[in-house]
């Protein structure tokens, strides 16, 4: 096993351990299940595609960080995350802002994943077009997630309150999508060069 493989295995173990611990006694189990569902879906896909379509180390690391954000939020529900209360007090905010971290990551990580697929798959040639389409993909995912929240609210009624986590903010949906846009844009601006170097280092440069 190479150093990279050992690092990847250790990262996966950390995420899976956090998932198990968070599921022992979450604040609200249905909400926990809804919040960690992306992790439960993504993990087997990443394992299944590891050999035929390995991702860059940067992307695996960011996916792991995103998973931990979701798991932490699921354990407490987003409106009750201790880190969010600390941020609320530190910056004198009107509400617990932890869910905004989640939505920022919801743009940041999927945009970079989309970029890797677009470039390595040869679906686009120019870096500018790849960046634009990657941001569009991240926004589409964000919009889909907001639709899922709406469907959950319709299906669960008052039981969806913890999952929605709006905390009385009538513009919560719009601000969630705006944070995803900021996250996707930040990924393109600050990580594109590092991302390119890692693809080249893995001999996975765009065709």
C-alpha positions in Angstrom: 0.0 0.0 0.0 1.4 3.4 -1.0 1.6 6.4 1.2 -1.3 8.0 -0.7 -3.4 4.9 -0.3 -2.7 4.8 3.5 -3.6 8.5 3.8 -6.8 7.9 1.9 -7.7 4.9 4.0 -7.0 6.8 7.2 -9.2 9.7 6.0 -12.0 7.3 5.2 -11.7 5.7 8.6 -12.0 9.1 10.3 -15.2 10.0 8.3 -16.8 6.6 9.0 -15.9 6.8 12.7 -17.4 10.2 12.9 -20.6 8.9 11.2 -20.9 6.1 13.6 -20.4 8.2 16.7 -22.9 10.9 15.4 -25.5 8.2 14.9 -25.3 6.8 18.5 -27.5 9.5 20.1 -28.3 12.3 17.6 -30.6 15.1 18.7 -33.2 14.0 16.2 -32.7 10.8 14.4 -34.9 11.4 11.3 -33.1 14.7 10.8 -29.7 13.0 11.3 -30.6 10.5 8.6 -31.6 13.2 6.2 -28.4 15.3 6.9 -26.0 12.4 6.5 -27.7 10.8 3.5 -25.2 12.4 1.1 -22.4 10.7 2.9 -24.2 7.4 2.9 -24.7 7.8 -0.9 -21.3 9.2 -1.8 -19.1 6.8 0.2 -19.9 3.6 -1.7 -19.7 5.4 -5.0 -16.2 6.7 -4.2 -15.1 3.2 -3.1 -16.6 1.6 -6.3 -14.9 4.1 -8.6 -11.5 4.3 -6.8 -9.7 1.9 -9.2 -11.2 3.0 -12.6 -11.6 6.7 -11.9 -9.5 7.8 -8.9 -9.8 11.4 -7.9 -7.1 13.8 -6.9 -5.9 13.8 -3.3 -7.2 17.4 -3.0 -10.7 16.4 -4.0 -10.7 13.4 -1.7 -9.7 15.6 1.2 -12.3 18.2 0.5 -15.0 15.5 0.1 -14.0 14.2 3.6 -14.2 17.7 5.1 -17.6 18.2 3.5 -18.7 14.9 5.0 -17.6 15.9 8.4 -19.5 19.2 8.1 -22.7 17.2 7.3 -22.1 14.7 10.0 -21.5 17.3 12.7 -24.6 19.2 11.6 -26.7 16.0 11.6 -25.7 15.0 15.1 -27.0 18.3 16.7 -29.2 19.6 13.8 -27.8 22.7 12.1 -29.6 25.2 14.3 -28.0 23.7 17.5 -24.4 23.0 16.5 -22.1 24.3 19.3 -19.6 25.7 16.8 -22.4 27.7 15.3 -23.4 29.2 18.7 -19.7 30.2 19.2 -19.7 32.0 15.9 -23.0 33.6 16.7 -21.6 35.0 19.9 -18.3 35.9 18.5 -19.7 37.9 15.6 -22.9 39.0 17.3 -25.2 37.3 14.7 -28.9 37.0 15.0 -28.9 33.2 14.4 -26.7 30.1 14.5 -24.8 30.3 11.1 -23.5 26.8 11.0 -25.9 25.8 8.1 -24.3 28.5 6.0 -20.9 26.7 6.4 -22.7 23.6 5.1 -24.1 25.5 2.1 -20.8 27.1 1.3 -19.2 23.6 1.2 -22.2 22.5 -0.9 -20.9 24.8 -3.6 -17.2 24.6 -3.0 -16.8 20.8 -3.2 -19.2 19.9 -6.0 -17.8 22.6 -8.2 -14.3 21.2 -7.9 -15.7 17.7 -8.5 -17.5 18.9 -11.6 -14.3 20.6 -12.8 -12.3 17.4 -12.5 -14.9 15.3 -14.4 -15.3 18.0 -17.1 -11.6 18.4 -17.7 -10.4 14.8 -17.3 -13.3 13.5 -19.4 -12.5 15.9 -22.2 -16.0 17.4 -22.1 -14.6 20.9 -22.3 -11.2 22.2 -23.4 -11.0 25.7 -22.0 -10.4 26.4 -18.3 -12.8 29.4 -18.3 -15.7 27.3 -19.7 -14.8 24.5 -17.2 -15.0 27.0 -14.4 -18.3 28.5 -15.6 -19.9 25.0 -16.0 -18.6 23.8 -12.7 -20.2 26.8 -10.9 -23.5 26.0 -12.8 -23.4 22.4 -11.7 -22.8 23.5 -8.0 -25.8 25.9 -8.3 -28.0 23.1 -9.8 -27.1 20.8 -6.9 -27.9 23.6 -4.4 -31.3 24.2 -6.1 -32.0 20.5 -6.0 -31.2 20.4 -2.3 -33.6 23.3 -1.7 -36.3 21.4 -3.6 -35.6 18.3 -1.4 -36.1 20.5 1.7 -39.4 21.7 0.3 -40.6 18.2 -0.5 -39.5 17.1 3.0 -41.5 20.0 4.5 -44.6 18.9 2.6 -44.1 15.2 3.5 -43.2 15.7 7.2 -45.2 18.8 8.1 -44.0 20.2 11.4 -41.5 17.3 11.7 -39.3 18.9 9.0 -38.5 21.9 11.1 -35.2 20.6 12.4 -34.1 19.5 8.9 -35.0 22.9 7.4 -33.2 24.9 10.1 -34.5 28.2 8.8 -34.5 29.7 12.3 -37.2 32.2 11.3 -35.2 33.5 8.3 -37.7 34.2 5.4 -34.7 34.5 3.0 -33.0 31.3 4.1 -33.4 29.5 0.8 -32.0 32.4 -1.2 -29.0 32.9 1.2 -28.3 29.2 1.1 -28.0 29.3 -2.7 -25.9 32.4 -2.5 -23.5 30.8 -0.1 -23.2 27.8 -2.5 -22.4 30.3 -5.3 -19.7 31.9 -3.2 -18.3 28.5 -2.4 -18.2 27.4 -6.0 -16.6 30.7 -7.1 -14.0 30.5 -4.4 -13.0 27.0 -5.4 -12.5 28.1 -9.0 -10.5 31.2 -8.0 -8.3 29.8 -5.3 -7.8 26.1 -6.1 -7.8 25.8 -9.9 -4.0 25.9 -10.2 -3.4 23.4 -7.4 -6.1 21.2 -8.8 -4.4 21.3 -12.2 -1.0 20.4 -10.7 -2.5 17.4 -8.9 -4.2 16.1 -12.1 -0.9 16.4 -13.9 1.0 14.7 -11.1 -1.4 11.8 -11.3 -1.0 11.7 -15.1 -4.7 12.7 -15.3 -4.3 15.9 -17.2 -7.2 16.9 -19.5 -7.4 15.3 -22.9 
